[in-house]
């Protein structure tokens, strides 16, 4: 259960950062976009490592992705 919560939290953060990255690129804020880009790679790598061995972790990953984008765009 703890792993599912961690994956959910990471994917929430990852999708939030993706949405903010897109906004930064659209607004031509280079430094912000670059920092978000680094966060995307780090969070994405960690999240992938978290569910590669247990495919059931894709369920909280998808839920976190949905929630992260919802939070960023509201």
VOMAR-6193 format. One record per residue: residue number from 1; x, y, z of N, C-alpha, C in turn. Coordinates in pm, whole numbers, plus 50000, padded with zeros to 5 digits. Example, Ala and Ser with C-alpha at 12.3 -4.5 7.8 and 13.67 -1.06 7.14 Angstrom:
BEGIN
n, n.x, n.y, n.z, ca.x, ca.y, ca.z, c.x, c.y, c.z
1, 51319, 49431, 50780, 51230, 49550, 50780, 51320, 49670, 50780 .
2, 51285, 49775, 50708, 51367, 49894, 50714, 51290, 50003, 50787 .
***
This chain:
BEGIN
n, n.x, n.y, n.z, ca.x, ca.y, ca.z, c.x, c.y, c.z
1, 50083, 49879, 50000, 50000, 50000, 50000, 50086, 50126, 50000 .
2, 50193, 50123, 50077, 50282, 50239, 50082, 50339, 50269, 49945 .
3, 50377, 50166, 49869, 50431, 50186, 49734, 50329, 50253, 49644 .
4, 50204, 50214, 49655, 50099, 50273, 49573, 50082, 50421, 49604 .
5, 50091, 50458, 49731, 50079, 50598, 49770, 50197, 50678, 49717 .
6, 50316, 50620, 49724, 50435, 50688, 49673, 50425, 50709, 49523 .
7, 50385, 50606, 49449, 50370, 50618, 49304, 50263, 50721, 49269 .
8, 50152, 50719, 49341, 50047, 50818, 49319, 50101, 50959, 49339 .
9, 50174, 50981, 49448, 50228, 51114, 49479, 50330, 51159, 49374 .
10, 50416, 51067, 49331, 50516, 51103, 49230, 50448, 51139, 49099 .
11, 50350, 51062, 49059, 50282, 51090, 48932, 50197, 51217, 48941 .
12, 50141, 51245, 49059, 50069, 51371, 49076, 50166, 51487, 49054 .
13, 50282, 51479, 49119, 50382, 51584, 49104, 50432, 51592, 48960 .
14, 50455, 51478, 48898, 50506, 51475, 48761, 50408, 51541, 48664 .
15, 50283, 51508, 48673, 50187, 51569, 48581, 50165, 51717, 48611 .
16, 50171, 51754, 48738, 50163, 51895, 48774, 50279, 51972, 48709 .
17, 50399, 51915, 48720, 50518, 51978, 48662, 50508, 51985, 48510 .
18, 50457, 51879, 48446, 50438, 51881, 48299, 50347, 51996, 48258 .
19, 50237, 52013, 48331, 50143, 52120, 48296, 50208, 52257, 48315 .
20, 50283, 52275, 48423, 50352, 52401, 48446, 50462, 52424, 48343 .
21, 50529, 52316, 48302, 50631, 52324, 48197, 50570, 52376, 48068 .
22, 50455, 52320, 48031, 50387, 52362, 47909, 50351, 52510, 47915 .
23, 50302, 52554, 48030, 50268, 52696, 48046, 50393, 52783, 48036 .
24, 50504, 52738, 48096, 50628, 52815, 48092, 50681, 52826, 47949 .
25, 50673, 52718, 47873, 50719, 52720, 47733, 50631, 52814, 47652 .
26, 50501, 52805, 47671, 50408, 52891, 47599, 50436, 53038, 47627 .
27, 50470, 53068, 47753, 50499, 53207, 47792, 50644, 53247, 47766 .
28, 50722, 53156, 47708, 50863, 53179, 47676, 50946, 53217, 47799 .
29, 50916, 53150, 47912, 50995, 53168, 48034, 51101, 53057, 48035 .
30, 51217, 53089, 47980, 51321, 52988, 47957, 51371, 52922, 48083 .
31, 51403, 52999, 48186, 51458, 52939, 48308, 51356, 52848, 48375 .
32, 51233, 52896, 48387, 51129, 52814, 48449, 51108, 52686, 48369 .
33, 51102, 52697, 48237, 51083, 52578, 48152, 51199, 52481, 48168 .
34, 51321, 52533, 48176, 51438, 52447, 48192, 51435, 52374, 48327 .
35, 51398, 52445, 48433, 51390, 52383, 48565, 51280, 52276, 48569 .
36, 51165, 52307, 48510, 51058, 52208, 48502, 51103, 52086, 48421 .
37, 51178, 52109, 48315, 51226, 52000, 48232, 51314, 51904, 48313 .
38, 51403, 51959, 48393, 51487, 51875, 48478, 51404, 51795, 48578 .
39, 51302, 51859, 48635, 51214, 51790, 48729, 51137, 51677, 48660 .
40, 51098, 51701, 48535, 51025, 51598, 48459, 51112, 51474, 48442 .
41, 51236, 51493, 48405, 51325, 51378, 48385, 51347, 51304, 48516 .
42, 51372, 51377, 48624, 51395, 51313, 48753, 51274, 51238, 48805 .
43, 51160, 51305, 48806, 51037, 51241, 48854, 50995, 51126, 48763 .
44, 51010, 51147, 48632, 50972, 51042, 48537, 51057, 50917, 48555 .
45, 51185, 50936, 48573, 51273, 50821, 48594, 51240, 50747, 48723 .
46, 51218, 50822, 48829, 51186, 50759, 48957, 51053, 50686, 48951 .
47, 50954, 50747, 48885, 50823, 50682, 48876, 50830, 50555, 48793 .
48, 50906, 50557, 48685, 50920, 50438, 48601, 50985, 50325, 48678 .
49, 51090, 50356, 48751, 51157, 50255, 48832, 51060, 50196, 48934 .
50, 50969, 50278, 48986, 50877, 50234, 49090, 50777, 50130, 49042 .
51, 50735, 50135, 48915, 50632, 50040, 48872, 50676, 49940, 48766 .
52, 50803, 49938, 48731, 50849, 49842, 48631, 50835, 49699, 48683 .
53, 50868, 49676, 48809, 50862, 49540, 48865, 50721, 49498, 48905 .
54, 50634, 49593, 48926, 50498, 49560, 48967, 50400, 49639, 48881 .
55, 50348, 49573, 48780, 50262, 49641, 48684, 50132, 49693, 48747 .
56, 50093, 49643, 48863, 49975, 49693, 48931, 49995, 49837, 48978 .
57, 50120, 49880, 48987, 50149, 50017, 49028, 50109, 50118, 48919 .
58, 50075, 50067, 48800, 50026, 50157, 48695, 49891, 50219, 48733 .
59, 49814, 50150, 48815, 49683, 50204, 48855, 49700, 50332, 48937 .
60, 49779, 50331, 49045, 49798, 50459, 49116, 49877, 50561, 49032 .
61, 49960, 50513, 48939, 50034, 50605, 48852, 49937, 50682, 48763 .
62, 49843, 50613, 48703, 49743, 50679, 48617, 49655, 50772, 48699 .
63, 49615, 50728, 48818, 49532, 50813, 48904, 49609, 50939, 48943 .
64, 49736, 50925, 48974, 49818, 51040, 49009, 49835, 51136, 48893 .
65, 49850, 51080, 48773, 49863, 51164, 48653, 49736, 51246, 48630 .
66, 49623, 51184, 48645, 49495, 51255, 48630, 49483, 51367, 48733 .
67, 49514, 51335, 48856, 49501, 51432, 48966, 49601, 51547, 48950 .
68, 49722, 51518, 48911, 49823, 51622, 48894, 49786, 51723, 48788 .
69, 49737, 51675, 48676, 49695, 51767, 48571, 49574, 51848, 48615 .
70, 49481, 51783, 48682, 49364, 51854, 48733, 49404, 51968, 48825 .
71, 49498, 51942, 48916, 49544, 52045, 49008, 49613, 52161, 48936 .
72, 49693, 52129, 48836, 49770, 52231, 48767, 49684, 52321, 48679 .
73, 49576, 52269, 48627, 49497, 52342, 48528, 49374, 52409, 48587 .
74, 49337, 52376, 48707, 49213, 52432, 48765, 49214, 52580, 48780 .
***
